Amino acid sequence: SETMLITTRFFPTGRIGGSRAHKVLERNVIVYRRNWTIIVSGFFEPIFYLLGIGFGLGTLVGDVGDIPYAAFVAPGLMATAAMNGALFESTFNLFFKLKYAKTFDAILSTPLGPSDIAIGEVSWALTRGLLYATAFLVVMLALGLVLSPLGLLMVPGALLIGLAAAAVGMAATTFMRSWKDFDVITVVTMPIFLFSGTFYAICVYPDWLETIVEVTPLYRGVHMMRAFSTGQVDETVLIDIAYLAIVGFVGVSITARRLQGLLLK
């Protein structure tokens, strides 16, 4: 699949294993085939934000530069949809499989190893994030919020955002001890969502806060998606792409090592 090609390109199987990761992805597809409503429900939250803030509040805000406010907000919400879809799958669901369902213990009784699990789970999280982002792009196109043909690049862009979010989420989840620890996820993701330039340009911040925001994964994703949507692409987009790819690589590498320690001890 496309998501497997992306992950194996960034994470060569010769280095960290994972040659059978597609089996883990296939398992998740089969499981959720009967529970598709769980996945579909996650699509509506960014749509509500777009309609309520992009069009509702947007009538009061007006244009941002020469961009209608709804068209300014929409790429950021698409980036958020990709992040949330991948993050939810790689945190709460992964923790349940790891600590309660013992899914990974069963998988390890087969020829699959920890690296297969790590890459396979990231691939599934990517798939979920990609579904949200693609559906959101269709809505953007229908509402006339994609201002450039380069907007189609937001689909692979969503994959990169999902990759970074899923990898970081999975790595963090391997350190979680109970459900109470997941309060940290909410404490971290909510400010990132609000302050990452989704609803307004970060130039309104003090210099120190702007610098902090610029090194968060979601800001890099929002910046990249907005550049594709508006056609205002420059060399800084390469920084976004490289940043998200590196975060994804490091996160998956940490997850593979952590799972090996947790499951093979």
matplotlib code that plots the C-alpha trace (Angstrom):
import matplotlib.pyplot as plt

x = [0.0, 1.0, 1.5, 3.8, 5.9, 6.3, 7.3, 9.7, 11.3, 12.0, 12.8, 14.7, 14.0, 17.7, 18.4, 15.6, 13.7, 10.1, 10.0, 6.7, 5.1, 2.4, 0.9, 0.3, -1.3, -3.5, -4.6, -5.7, -7.6, -9.5, -10.4, -11.7, -13.6, -16.5, -16.0, -15.7, -18.0, -15.3, -13.0, -15.6, -16.7, -13.2, -13.7, -16.4, -14.6, -12.4, -15.3, -17.3, -14.3, -14.1, -17.8, -18.0, -14.8, -13.7, -17.1, -18.8, -16.1, -14.5, -17.3, -16.1, -12.4, -12.3, -9.3, -5.8, -3.6, -5.1, -6.5, -10.1, -10.1, -11.8, -9.1, -6.5, -7.9, -8.8, -5.2, -4.4, -7.5, -6.6, -3.1, -4.8, -7.1, -4.1, -2.3, -5.3, -6.2, -2.7, -2.2, -5.3, -4.5, -0.9, -1.6, -4.9, -5.5, -1.8, -1.8, -4.8, -3.2, 0.0, -1.2, -4.7, -5.5, -1.9, -2.2, 1.5, 2.4, 0.3, 1.9, 5.4, 4.4, 4.6, 7.7, 7.0, 9.2, 9.1, 10.2, 7.3, 4.9, 6.3, 6.3, 3.0, 1.2, 2.6, 1.4, -2.1, -2.0, -0.9, -3.8, -6.3, -4.8, -4.7, -8.4, -9.3, -7.1, -8.3, -12.0, -11.2, -9.5, -12.6, -14.7, -12.1, -12.4, -16.2, -16.2, -13.6, -11.0, -8.0, -6.5, -3.8, -3.4, -0.5, -3.2, -3.2, 0.2, -1.6, -2.4, 1.3, 1.8, -0.8, 1.1, 4.2, 2.3, 0.6, 4.0, 5.5, 2.5, 2.1, 5.8, 6.0, 2.7, 3.8, 7.2, 5.5, 2.9, 5.6, 6.5, 2.9, 2.1, -1.7, -4.6, -4.0, -0.8, -2.7, -3.8, -0.4, -1.4, -4.3, -2.2, 0.3, -1.9, -4.5, -1.9, -0.2, -3.5, -4.4, -1.0, 0.4, -0.9, -4.1, -6.4, -4.0, -0.4, 2.1, 3.8, 1.5, 3.4, 6.4, 9.7, 10.4, 7.0, 7.2, 10.5, 9.0, 6.0, 8.1, 9.8, 6.5, 5.5, 2.0, 3.2, 5.6, 2.6, 0.3, 2.9, 3.5, -0.2, -1.0, 1.9, 0.5, -3.1, -2.3, 0.5, 2.9, 5.7, 9.2, 12.4, 11.1, 8.7, 11.8, 12.5, 9.0, 9.4, 12.8, 11.7, 8.6, 10.6, 13.3, 10.8, 9.1, 12.3, 13.5, 10.1, 9.8, 13.3, 12.6, 9.3, 11.0, 13.6, 11.1, 8.8, 11.7, 12.5, 8.9, 7.8, 11.0, 12.1]
y = [0.0, 3.7, 4.0, 1.0, 2.3, 5.6, 4.0, 1.5, 4.3, 6.2, 3.1, 0.6, -2.9, -3.8, -1.4, -1.9, -4.9, -4.7, -6.8, -8.4, -5.2, -5.4, -8.3, -6.0, -3.4, -6.1, -7.3, -3.8, -3.4, -6.6, -5.6, -2.2, -3.4, -4.2, -1.1, 1.5, 3.9, 4.5, 5.8, 7.8, 9.6, 11.2, 13.0, 15.4, 17.4, 19.4, 19.9, 21.5, 23.8, 24.7, 25.6, 27.3, 29.2, 29.4, 30.6, 31.8, 33.7, 34.3, 36.7, 39.0, 38.5, 39.1, 38.2, 37.3, 39.2, 38.3, 35.0, 34.5, 33.5, 30.1, 29.3, 30.3, 28.1, 25.0, 23.7, 24.0, 22.0, 19.4, 19.1, 18.7, 16.0, 14.0, 14.5, 13.6, 10.5, 9.1, 10.2, 8.6, 5.3, 5.3, 6.2, 5.0, 2.1, 1.1, 1.2, -1.1, -3.6, -3.5, -3.6, -5.2, -7.1, -8.5, -8.3, -7.8, -10.8, -13.0, -11.4, -12.2, -15.9, -15.7, -15.0, -11.2, -9.1, -5.8, -3.8, -5.4, -4.3, -0.8, -0.1, -2.0, 0.1, 3.3, 2.3, 1.8, 5.1, 6.7, 5.1, 6.4, 9.9, 9.7, 8.8, 11.9, 14.2, 12.9, 13.3, 16.8, 17.7, 16.7, 19.1, 21.8, 21.3, 21.3, 24.6, 26.3, 26.6, 25.1, 28.1, 26.3, 23.1, 22.4, 21.7, 18.1, 17.8, 18.1, 14.4, 13.2, 16.1, 14.6, 11.3, 13.1, 14.8, 11.5, 9.8, 12.3, 12.2, 8.5, 7.9, 10.4, 9.1, 5.5, 6.3, 8.2, 5.4, 2.8, 4.9, 5.1, 3.0, 3.6, 5.4, 8.4, 9.1, 9.9, 13.2, 14.3, 13.7, 16.1, 18.7, 18.7, 18.4, 21.1, 23.9, 22.7, 22.8, 26.2, 27.9, 26.3, 28.9, 27.1, 30.1, 33.0, 33.8, 33.2, 36.5, 38.0, 36.1, 37.4, 36.3, 33.7, 32.0, 32.2, 30.3, 27.6, 27.2, 26.9, 23.7, 21.9, 19.2, 20.6, 24.0, 22.6, 20.6, 23.6, 25.8, 23.1, 22.4, 26.1, 26.6, 23.8, 25.0, 28.6, 27.9, 30.1, 27.5, 28.5, 26.8, 26.7, 23.9, 21.7, 22.4, 21.3, 18.1, 17.2, 18.0, 15.8, 12.9, 13.1, 13.1, 10.1, 8.2, 8.9, 8.0, 4.7, 3.8, 4.5, 2.6, -0.5, -0.5, 0.1, -2.6, -5.0, -4.3, -4.5, -7.6, -9.7, -9.2]
z = [0.0, -0.3, 3.5, 3.6, 0.7, 2.6, 5.8, 4.3, 2.3, 5.5, 7.6, 5.6, 6.8, 6.7, 9.5, 12.0, 10.7, 9.9, 6.7, 7.8, 9.0, 6.4, 8.3, 11.3, 9.0, 7.4, 10.9, 11.8, 8.5, 9.2, 12.7, 11.8, 8.8, 11.2, 13.3, 10.5, 12.4, 15.0, 12.3, 10.4, 13.6, 14.0, 10.7, 11.9, 14.6, 12.2, 9.9, 12.7, 13.5, 9.8, 9.6, 13.0, 13.0, 9.3, 8.1, 11.3, 12.9, 9.5, 8.6, 11.4, 10.8, 7.0, 4.9, 6.2, 3.8, 0.5, 1.6, 2.8, 6.4, 5.8, 3.2, 5.7, 8.5, 6.4, 5.7, 9.4, 10.3, 7.7, 9.3, 12.7, 11.3, 10.1, 13.4, 15.5, 13.5, 13.7, 17.3, 18.7, 17.1, 18.2, 21.9, 23.4, 21.1, 21.2, 25.0, 25.2, 22.8, 24.8, 28.4, 28.3, 25.2, 25.0, 21.2, 20.7, 22.9, 20.6, 17.5, 18.9, 19.0, 15.2, 13.1, 13.5, 15.7, 17.6, 14.5, 12.5, 15.2, 15.4, 11.6, 11.1, 13.8, 12.5, 9.0, 10.4, 12.2, 9.0, 7.2, 9.7, 9.5, 5.7, 5.6, 7.7, 5.7, 2.3, 3.3, 4.6, 1.3, -0.6, 1.6, 1.0, -2.8, -2.6, -0.7, -3.0, -0.2, -2.2, -4.0, -6.0, -7.9, -5.5, -3.0, -4.1, -2.4, 0.9, 0.7, 0.8, 3.2, 5.5, 5.4, 6.7, 9.5, 10.5, 10.4, 12.9, 15.1, 15.2, 15.8, 18.7, 20.1, 20.0, 21.5, 24.4, 24.9, 25.6, 28.7, 29.9, 33.0, 33.4, 31.8, 34.1, 32.3, 29.2, 30.8, 29.6, 26.0, 26.3, 28.2, 25.4, 22.3, 23.2, 23.4, 20.3, 18.5, 19.7, 19.3, 16.1, 13.7, 12.7, 13.4, 13.1, 12.1, 14.8, 14.2, 16.8, 19.5, 21.4, 19.8, 22.5, 22.1, 18.3, 18.4, 20.6, 18.3, 15.2, 16.5, 17.2, 14.7, 14.1, 13.2, 10.6, 9.3, 9.2, 7.5, 4.9, 4.2, 3.9, 1.5, -0.7, -0.5, -1.4, -3.8, -1.8, -1.7, -0.9, 0.5, 4.0, 3.0, 2.6, 6.3, 7.1, 5.1, 6.5, 10.1, 10.0, 8.3, 10.9, 13.8, 12.3, 11.9, 15.4, 16.9, 15.2, 16.1, 19.8, 19.7, 18.1, 20.8, 23.6, 22.4, 22.2, 25.9, 27.0, 25.1, 25.1, 28.7]

ax = plt.figure().add_subplot(projection="3d")
ax.plot(x, y, z, "-o")
ax.set_aspect("equal")
plt.show()
